[in-house]
Amino acid sequence: MTAKISVMVPVYNSKDYLRECLDSIFSQDYENFEVVVSDDASTDGGQEILKEYAAKYKNMILLLNEVNLGITDNCHQALQLCDGKYVVLFAGDDVMLPGKLSMQVEFMERNHDVAISYHSVEIFNSDTNTVLGYTSSTLADETNNTIDIITKMGIDGSMSIMSRSSMVPKDIYKTNVKYISDWLFQIEVSLAGKVVKLPGVWCRYRKYGTNNGKDLSRYLHEFEEVIEYVKKKYSKNSQLMNACNVGLARFLAGEAFRNIAVGKKKQARANLKRAVRLDTRPIYIMAYLFSFIPLGASALQKVKYSLKKVLSRLGLL
């Protein structure tokens, strides 16, 4: 008998994209899978669509929250109902391309030491259907182990991930981490086995409205909480300790570069000073010194362009 897959789909106000998302999952050529959908008290009418699909497909488990729990708690309750050998993370506005499940589970079945497998994801503009790029498209962008997950702030395109359930702690979603719990999920699971990137593009990630960018600045507090959690839990692992310092420095530097671009030099200096203490790479030191130089309007525009390129290379855009 083929191994069972649980596709976990936390949903909140994604009515316009639910049908495309669910159709892309249920049309997969792999037979033994369940779809666990947990709607977090959506107010856009999407719950009626979910009820329709739950009535149509016997392998769909539907949770309809009466009150909004938030991303992390919603994911937690969905995970408790996943009983497949493998868990796939998804969202109500993602699109699964044909053959993804069969391709990925076939690899996982042959490689029992792999905790996480993932693949490139096509990023597209939802309004125009224009392809904007691909995740993990170069060797530098690939994530191959826990160290990479920490220093690069996770696998870009979490909907590409398939995890081995036996390596996923049931309490993995920490309630004090409200928004970036998917990053902590990746860190914890990757410590149990190998992380492998598979060839091909098997999902599409939609950009639209407020979902049109990777604004990590509002998550600074949580980012530091996750880093401190990992450092405390794995304090005897010197490699992880160093990775946490490098990852936090990278995040702080990214924040500083954004601050410089909008003229907040004092705040930028504070973040860069912290970054340099954690990781003394030249670009951070140069940026710190640069933050003391006064700039005119035209020069600031050039700086903004340069900083955007730097942020992109750091994976912070």
N, C-alpha and C positions, 0 to 999 in steps of 0.2 A: 504493500500500500504506500502511496506517495505521502511524503511528510506534509503535515498541516501547517499552513501559514495564517497568521493573524495580521490583518491590515488594520492598523489603528488610526482612526480618522477623527480627531477633535475638531469641532465645528463651532464657529460663532459668526453670525451675520454674513454668510457667503452664499445667499440664495441664488444670485445670478450665475454662479459657477458650479453649483452642486450637481446638476444633471450631467454636465460634461465630466466632472470629477468621478462620480459614481459609475457612469457608463464606461469610463476608461478602465475602471477596476473590474467591474463585472464582465467585461468583454475579454478578459485575459484568457489565454488558452490553457492555463493551469487549473486543475479541477478542485483540488482539496484546499480551499481557503475560506476563511470567514472575514467579514468586514465588521469591525466594532466601531460604531459611530456614537460619539458622545457630544450632543449639542448643548452648549453652555448658555441656555436661556436666550436664544436668539430672538430678536424683535422684528426681523425683516420678513417673516412669513415662511422662512425656509424649513421650519419644522413640518409643515404640511407635505413638502416634497420628500422629506426623509420618511415620513409615515407611509407615503406611497411606495417608496422603494423597499421599505421593510416588509410591506404586505406582499410585494412581488417576489422578493428573494429570501428564501429560507435561511440562507447562510449569512444574513445580516442581523446583527445585534444592535438594537437602538436604545440609547439612553437619552431622555429629554429632561434636562435640569429645569426646575421651576425657578431657581435663583441662580445668578451668575457666580460661578466658583472661581473663575480666573483660569488662565492657561494651565498652570502647574497642577492644580487640584483636579481640573477636568481631565487632564492626561492621566493622572494617578488612577482615577476611578475607571477609566477605559482600560488601562493596563491590567487591572485586577480581573477583567473579564476575558482577557486574551489567553487562550489555552493552546495556541499553536506551538509547534517546535521552533518556529521562527516568527519574529515580529517585524513588520514593516511600518515605519513611521510615515504618515501622510497628512494632508490638510485638505479642507473642503474646497480649496481653489486650485489645487495641484492637478496635473494631468499625467496619467500613467500610460506610457507607450506600449504597444503590443509586444508581448513576449517577455516583459520585464520579470514577472514572477517565476516563470519556468527557467529562464536563464540564470537568475540569481540563486534559486533554491538548488538547482543542479550543481552549481559550484560549491555551495555550502555543504551539500551532502557528501561531496568528494573531499572536502577539506575540514576535518573535524576540529582543528585547532584554531579556526577563524571565528572570532567573536563578532566582527563587523565587516560586511562587504558593502561597497558603495560604487557609484559610477558617475560619470559626467551628466549634467543636467542642462537642458536648453532653457535659456532665459528669454522670455518674449514679452513684448508690449501687448497688453490685453486688448487695447482699443484697435490697434492696427494689425495685430498678429505678426508683427515684425520681430525677427530674431535679433536679440541684442548681444548675445554672446553665450559662452558655455562655461560651466564651473569645472575646476580641476583640468583645465585644457593644456597646461604645461607641467613639466616635472616639478618646477618650483611651487606650483599650486597644489600638488598632491599631498595627501595626508596619510602617512604610513604607520603611525604608532601613537601612543599616548602623548609622547613628547610633542609631536606635531599638533595634535589636537589641542594641547594647552597653549603652545606658542603661537599657533595660527588661528586660535579662537574657534576651533571646531571644523568639522567637515562642511564645506560650502555646498549647500543643497541637501539638507537633512532628509528630504523626501526620497533620496536615493538609497538610504540606509536599510539594510536587512540585518537584524541582530539575532544571535542564537539565544533563545529564551532561557536556557539553562545558565547563561552567563549574565542575565539581567536581573538584578535584585528587585523584588516586588515593591520595595519601599524607595526606589531610586529617585522618585520625584519628591524633592525636599520642599515642604510648603513655604519655607522662608525665602526660597528662590522663586519669585513670582513670574518672571518673564524669560529668563535664559536657562531654564531647566533642561532644554535639549542639549546644551553644551555640557552640563554636568552629567547627563545621561551618557554622552559619548565618552567622557573621561572615565567614568566608572566601568562601563562595559568593556572598553578597550584594554583595561588592566587585566581582564580575564582571558584574553586571547589575541590573536593577530588581527590587524586591520588591513584590508586588501582592497585596492581599487580595481574594478573590473572594466574591460574595454567596452566601448559603445556608449550611446546616449539613450536612456530609457525612461526619462521623465521630462516634463516641461514645467518650469516655474514661472508663474504669472506675476508681472509687475503692473500695478495700477494704483491710482490715488495715493493713499497713505502707505501703501505697500510698495512704493516705488523707489525705495532706497534702503541702504544698510546703515541706519542712524543708530550707532551704538552709544552715543554720548549720554542718553538718558538712562543707560544701564550701568553707569560707572560704579554705583554703590553695590549692585548685585555682582558685578564682575569681580570686585574685590572680595566680596563674601565667598564666592566660589573658590577663588584663589586661596583664601585663608582656610576654608574648609578642607581643601586638598592638602595644603601644607600641614595642617594639624593631624589629619587622618593618616598621612603617609610621611610623617616627619623623618623616618629612618631611611627614606629613599632619596639619596642625594641628587640623583638625576631629575626626579620630579621637583625637588626643591628649586633647583636651578631653572627648570622649565617654567615654574610658576613665576620666578623673578623676571625671566625674559618675556613671558607673556604679559605680565602686568606692565612692564616697562614699555612694551609695544603699544599697549592700549593707552597708557598715559601720554605717550608721544603723539599718538593719533589725535587724542583730545587737544593736546597743545597746538598741533598744526592747525586744527580747526579754529582754535582760539586766536592764533596769529592772523588767520585769514579774515577774521571779523574784527580785528583790532583789539582783542582782549589780551594784551601782552603780559599783564601782571599775572593773570590766571595761567597763561601759557608757560611762563617762567616757573611757576610753582609746580606744574605737572612735569615739565622737563627736568627740573631739579630732582624730583622723585625718580624719574625714569633713569637718569644718569647714575643715581645711587644703586639702582638695581642692575643696570646693564650699561657699560661704558662704551657702547659703540659710537664711532665718530659722528654719525648723522645726528644723534641726540645732543652731543656736546656742541656741534656746530649750530644746531637749531637754537640751543640755549643762548649762545653768544649772539646769534642773529636777532634774537628777540629784543635786544637792547638798542638796535639800530632804528632810528626814526625813519618813517617812510611817507612819501607823498601819495596822492591818489593813484597816479599812473603806475608807480612802482608797486603799490599794493595789489593792483590788478594782475600784474605779472607774477607776484608772489602767490596769489590765489591759484593761478593756473599751475604753477610749479608744485604747490602743496597738494593740489588735487592729484597730480601724477604720483607724488610720494605716497599719499593715502591709498591710492589704488594698488601700488606695489606692495604695500603693507597688508593689503587685504581688508582695509578699513572703510571701503566705499561699497 
